[in-house]
Amino acid sequence: MSVQRWLENVRTECGRQHLPPIYVERLVGELSDHLTEFMEDSKSMDASELQPTLLGSASEIAVAASSEYRRRRFSGRHPWLVFVIAPILALPVLWAASLLSIVFIARAMGFDSDNPSVTNEIASRANEILPFAVIATLVLPVVVATLAFCRLAVKSAVSRRWILACCVLLAIGGGAASSSVSLPMPGTKGSVAFGFGFSVPPSPQQLGQFMLPLLIGCWMLHLGRRPTDTFVGS
């Protein structure tokens, strides 16, 4: 087998292991340099006589490279912790932060039970916007968590089952989440409520919240498998 054909086979097998393209090209370059040095040391052996498979088959090289690459990263060594436990813990923190942001923004705008300056017109406009803001507090944390963990999974070259597990957990949590917020008005106090539950049949909003992490996961996988360095570069 020619050197170039063997290197192409290594590149193909590494792609099947879902290794980042930039890492694969670096590996292929190092193998090519190693074979070149070997040829220079073996003056009596020309390129047609060189058997690169003496270093191992392309699949063996790819498996070894994949194992070594994953060992370099915490997420590759501990996928259960990073892609199962961490998403479950991250969502409540992100939801709490998003709901608190509504409270702080409302107070910054003057909404307070002891503030008589809030007019009916301002209150009416705020109440028209509030439902969209509440939905955003539910959806944006799930989007941020899904993008972050999927990007980490692609960069770590972990198995697709971990990406699937992460997205399913985020989809279940995101689909079950619900919240309600009422703004404080003169003479009345505001309230924030958050909970989990599924309606039967599920509402369009719940279906959307459930499907969003799965769609993002598929999209991120597609980007991560493209032959480019820009997304998964180390």
N, C-alpha and C positions, 0 to 999 in steps of 0.2 A: 504494500500500500504506500502511495506517495505521501510525503510529509504534508503537503497542502490539503490533500483529501482527508488525512487523519485529523489535522487541525480543524477542518470544517466539521468533521464528525464530532469532535470535542465541543465545538461551539453549539452544534445542534443539541447534543445531549445535555449540555449545561442549560440551554433554553428550556428543555423539558423538566429540569429541576427547578425552574422558575428563578434562577439566579439573575441578579441585576445585570443588564447588558454591559455596563462599565466594568463590573467585576469580571465578567466573562472575557471581555477584550483584554483586560490586564493579564488574566490567566493565560489566554492563548498567546499573547505576546511573550510572556515568560517562557512558555513551553517552546515557542519558536526560537527564542534566543538560546535556550538550552540545547535544542537539537542542532542549531547552527554551530555552537561551540563544540558539540560532539563530533560533527562532521569535520571541523577544522582540525581537531585532535586526531581524527582517523583519516590520515592523508590518503590511504589506499582505498577508502570507501567513498564512492560517489553518491549523489542524491538518490539515484535509482536503486542502489543496494541497501540504503538505510531503511531499517524497519522501526518506525516510531512506536509500533505496538509493543516493543520491548519495555517501554515505560508503563504499559498497561493499555487496556482497551479504552475507547472513548467513553463508554458508559462507566467504567471503573474510575476514570479520572473525574468525571462529572459528579459521581456520588461522593467521592472523597472531597472534592472542592465544595460541594454543597454542605457536607458535614462540618468542614472547617469554617466555612463562612458563617453558619448558624452559631457555632461555638463562640465566635467573636462577639456576639451580641447577647445582652441579657434577655431580650425578648425571644431569641432563638433557643436559649438554654431553658427558659421557664415560660413556655407558651400558655400553660394553664393559668399562671398568675397574671400574665399580661393581657391575654385575650379572652379570659373568662371572668376572673375575679375583678380585675381593674375596671372594665366597663360597668359592672354592677355598682361599684363604689363611685365611679366618676359621675354618673347621671344625677344622683341626688344632689351632689355638690353643685353641679352646673345649673340644675333647676332652682336651687335655693338662691344662687347668685342672680339668676335672671329675674326671679320674683322680687328680690330685694331691690333690683335696679328700678322696677316699676314704682316701688314705694319711695325710693329716693328721688326719682324724677318727679313724681306727683308732689312731694313736699317742696322740691325746688321750684315748682310752678305755682306754689301757693295753696295747694289743696290741703286744708287742715280743718278739723272740726271747730277750731277756735278762730278761724280766719274769715271774717265777714266779707272780705273783698271779692270773693269768688262769685261772679254773677251767674245768673241762670243760663245765659248764652254760652259762657265759658264751660260751665258744667255740662251743658247739652252736647257741645262739640267734643268734650273729653269723653263723655259716655259713648259717643259714636265711634271713637277711635279705640276705646278700651278693649272691646272684644278681639280686635286684630292684634293688639299688643299682648293680650293673654295667650292667644294662639302662638304668637312668636316666642313667648317664654317657654312654651312646651316644645316647639319644633326646633328652634335654633340650638339648644343644648344637645339634642339628639343628632342634629346635622354635624355639629362641631365634633362630638365624640366619635361619630362614625367615620368622618374624614380622617381624624387623627389616628384612630386605631387601624383603619384600613391602610393608610399610608405607612404606618409603622410595620404592619404585617407584610406589605409588599417589599419594603426595604429590607426586612429581615429574611425574606425568602422562605417564610414558613409555609407549611402545607395549607392548601386551600380550605381544609376542614376547620382550621382555626379562624380564618376569615369568615367562613360561614357561621361558625358558632358565635363569634362576636356580633355579627350583623343580626342574627336571630335573637340574641339576648337584647340587643338595643331595640329591635323591632317590637319585641314583646313589651319591654318597659315603656317605650315611646307610645305604643298603641294603647296601653292601659292607663296612661297618665291623663289626668284632668285637673283643671284648676279654675278658680273663680276669684275675681278681684272686684271690690267696690271701692270707689274713691271716697275719701273723707270730705264731707260737706259741712257748711255751717250748721251746727247743732247735731250732726250725726257723725259717727266714727266709721272709718273705712275698715275693710276686712280682706283677708287673704286666706283662701282655702285651697288645699292640694290633696289629691287622693288618687287611688288606682281602682280600676274596675272596667268591665266590658259590658256593653249593652247588647241585648239580643232582640233583633239583629244589630250588628255593629253600625254605628253612624258613619256617614261618609268621612267625617273628620277623623274618627278612629281608624278607619281603613287607610286613610292617607298617612296618618302618623305611623301605622304599622308598615306600610309598603315603602316609605321613604328610606329607611336605613338599608333595606334590601336592594333597592334601586341604586343607591349610592355605592354600596358594596360591589355590585356588578360593574358599575362605571369605573370604580377605582381599580378593580381587577383588570379591566380592559386597558386602562392607561398603563398599569404596571407591567403588562405583558407586551406592550409595544416596543419595537426595537429602537429605543431612544435613551439617552443618558439623562435627559433633563428632569425626569420625574423621579427616578430611583437612584440617581447618582449619590455616591457616598460623600 
